[in-house]
Amino acid sequence: MTGRPGLLLTAQKVVWWVAPLLALTLAGCGGSEYRFPGHKPEPMVLSVSVTCSPSSIPSGQTSQCSATVTVQGNAAMSVTWSATAGQISSSGLFTAPLVTSPLSVTITAISQWDPTKSGTATVTVGGTQPPLGNVLPIVVDAGPAPQTFATVNEAFATVTVCIPGTQNCQTIDHVLVDTGSYGLRLLSAAGGGELTLALPNQPADSKGNPLLECTVFLGGYTWGNVAQADVTLASEVASSVPVQVIIPSTSSPAVPPSCSSQTTGPNMGNSVIALGANGILGVGPFQQDCGVACTTQNSTIPNVYYDCMRFGCSPTYVTLAQQVTNPVTLFATDNNGVLVQLPAVPNGGSLDPSGNLIFGIGTQSNNGLGGATVLAVPDSGTNIGMVITTFKGVTYPDSFFDSGSNGLFFLDTATTGIATCKGQLSPWYCPSNSPVNLSATNQGQNANGNPVGTPSTVNFSIESASYLFTTGNTAFSTLGGPGFGGFDWGLTFFYGRIVFTAVDNMSTPAGPGPYYAY
């Protein structure tokens, strides 16, 4: 998902040969061995040792692990990391799980040259503190109706909404976690979603006419009433939040042509299959989903919010307070952003991995930035909310991080040299030699499009989607396809990383948002 309505639319192995050599063991010489002069030692890994610092950390915190690989000859010294709990990145950064009692975690580094050689270290995770209330579990599974259709690379959470000021509530599962949009949107029961609670409408004007919204995403649009709800995420509560109730095209009022004509995609409110979820939890880097572009500060009314009367719906200006709002910004605390924490996923994928959506940045012991690289994004100008990605020497200033996109969507076959799949899988890449290993850099930018900060290198791989979809897995770190011209760093990017999203005009340890960090 992406879009701030009115602002963003968003081999050969070389071997050497030596004649057989005679190795003579000299008796009484301690087993020493005589080799003919000029013999080259056979490449091999002798040992792997691991250290982690610190070796004892609080729940949810990090420890940097390193591997020392002793080799003979020209054997490679690269390793593959694993942990018995928590997450560990390809660089050895271990992130502890959230625990309530002390836990001993074994960290293992396995030689990629010789998988029979490995080393381990132990990290003790303290668990004396109670679970923190800013942690919302997320899971990447087959979606809300796996018996009917299956999703891949979609991270889901469970939310609770209540009629404001009451205990009349409903809990809704399989809501998509989306750092590429802003605000909570729930699919109505009329569209096949779970929402049956009659949330009160937010009026468009003093006459009490209902306020509806058209939200355009890369894959289609949503249409529906703006309502109010008390929203609970984990133990965090936001009161009287403007949310969108997504309705199908068969419901009233009808979708205005000025809404549906903005995209060739469908009304995603027509079914749970079309949306792929029971709702969307937009936790991107802005407080409202349209901002000043939908207020009277704009000389032209955008086709985003509509005042709906008996004879039809017309675009209307709205105040910031009326707009669908990122609920995180209305928490009492932990309201300056979020971080998405998902485990690493190997080539070929994983089945139903789980992680966390953690609220706040630098507000509690489990959401510190640490050594994360901060990428500033502009809140005005041409590339609002975007970073600069450089690939093969070409810069793409309209790139972004979007947990709501279920792949890495970038460029096209002519630019990347990667073939697309055939038939119904044509939206995906299917490289003939899979995987294809690639590299790019990401960098922040300001409102003028000038680079900000130091470029951060990202190594990534693309496997054939036609193969991945036969594995039965639900999570893929190597799934990608052609995009709109820049880089949509979808959920594939998030695996094995901690990705922060800081909200505009909210104070954080790295300064006010908006920015991304990882």
FENFEN-V940059 format. One record per residue. N is the residue number from 1. OMEGA is omega in whole degrees, 0 to 359 (NA if undefined). Layout:
# FENFEN-V940059
N:OMEGA  N:OMEGA
This chain:
# FENFEN-V940059
1:168  2:170  3:167  4:189  5:180  6:183  7:183  8:171  9:197  10:NA  11:171  12:181  13:180  14:179  15:174  16:186  17:178  18:177  19:180  20:181  21:179  22:178  23:181  24:175  25:183  26:181  27:177  28:182  29:175  30:178  31:179  32:189  33:179  34:177  35:176  36:179  37:177  38:179  39:179  40:180  41:178  42:179  43:178  44:173  45:182  46:182  47:175  48:175  49:186  50:171  51:177  52:181  53:354  54:182  55:176  56:185  57:176  58:176  59:176  60:183  61:189  62:174  63:180  64:180  65:178  66:181  67:173  68:183  69:178  70:185  71:171  72:182  73:185  74:177  75:181  76:183  77:180  78:182  79:172  80:185  81:171  82:179  83:182  84:175  85:182  86:183  87:174  88:185  89:179  90:177  91:177  92:177  93:183  94:175  95:185  96:174  97:175  98:185  99:178  100:176  101:184  102:183  103:175  104:183  105:178  106:177  107:182  108:172  109:182  110:179  111:176  112:178  113:181  114:184  115:176  116:180  117:181  118:176  119:182  120:171  121:181  122:174  123:179  124:179  125:180  126:182  127:183  128:180  129:178  130:177  131:181  132:185  133:181  134:183  135:178  136:180  137:174  138:181  139:176  140:183  141:187  142:172  143:188  144:182  145:185  146:178  147:180  148:178  149:182  150:176  151:172  152:176  153:172  154:181  155:186  156:174  157:177  158:181  159:176  160:177  161:180  162:168  163:189  164:176  165:181  166:173  167:177  168:193  169:174  170:177  171:186  172:181  173:178  174:171  175:185  176:176  177:192  178:176  179:180  180:176  181:191  182:177  183:181  184:178  185:184  186:180  187:181  188:177  189:178  190:178  191:179  192:179  193:183  194:188  195:174  196:181  197:182  198:179  199:182  200:179  201:172  202:183  203:178  204:185  205:182  206:179  207:178  208:177  209:180  210:177  211:177  212:182  213:171  214:181  215:184  216:176  217:178  218:185  219:183  220:181  221:171  222:181  223:178  224:183  225:166  226:182  227:177  228:180  229:163  230:187  231:177  232:177  233:191  234:178  235:181  236:183  237:172  238:187  239:175  240:182  241:171  242:180  243:177  244:172  245:187  246:181  247:179  248:180  249:180  250:181  251:178  252:3  253:182  254:179  255:179  256:176  257:179  258:174  259:187  260:182  261:182  262:182  263:174  264:180  265:185  266:166  267:184  268:175  269:182  270:180  271:176  272:176  273:181  274:180  275:182  276:184  277:174  278:179  279:179  280:175  281:182  282:182  283:180  284:191  285:178  286:185  287:179  288:186  289:177  290:176  291:185  292:180  293:180  294:178  295:181  296:175  297:179  298:183  299:181  300:178  301:178  302:179  303:182  304:180  305:186  306:170  307:188  308:178  309:184  310:185  311:177  312:183  313:180  314:177  315:182  316:171  317:174  318:174  319:176  320:182  321:180  322:188  323:172  324:194  325:172  326:186  327:181  328:184  329:180  330:172  331:176  332:176  333:178  334:190  335:185  336:179  337:182  338:167  339:177  340:184  341:179  342:181  343:175  344:179  345:183  346:171  347:183  348:173  349:178  350:180  351:172  352:177  353:181  354:179  355:184  356:163  357:185  358:185  359:179  360:174  361:181  362:181  363:179  364:185  365:184  366:182  367:178  368:179  369:183  370:181  371:183  372:175  373:183  374:178  375:180  376:175  377:183  378:174  379:174  380:182  381:186  382:189  383:182  384:177  385:186  386:172  387:177  388:172  389:177  390:183  391:181  392:175  393:181  394:181  395:178  396:187  397:180  398:180  399:186  400:180  401:192  402:179  403:179  404:174  405:188  406:174  407:171  408:184  409:186  410:169  411:180  412:183  413:181  414:181  415:185  416:186  417:181  418:181  419:173  420:180  421:180  422:173  423:184  424:179  425:183  426:176  427:185  428:174  429:175  430:181  431:181  432:174  433:188  434:3  435:170  436:181  437:187  438:180  439:176  440:173  441:175  442:181  443:177  444:177  445:177  446:185  447:178  448:181  449:179  450:181  451:178  452:177  453:183  454:178  455:179  456:183  457:177  458:173  459:182  460:182  461:176  462:175  463:180  464:180  465:180  466:174  467:184  468:184  469:175  470:186  471:185  472:179  473:182  474:184  475:182  476:177  477:184  478:182  479:181  480:179  481:178  482:184  483:187  484:182  485:175  486:178  487:169  488:181  489:183  490:187  491:177  492:181  493:190  494:184  495:178  496:179  497:167  498:187  499:180  500:172  501:181  502:186  503:181  504:176  505:176  506:183  507:176  508:178  509:179  510:183  511:183  512:174  513:12  514:171  515:168  516:176  517:176  518:NA
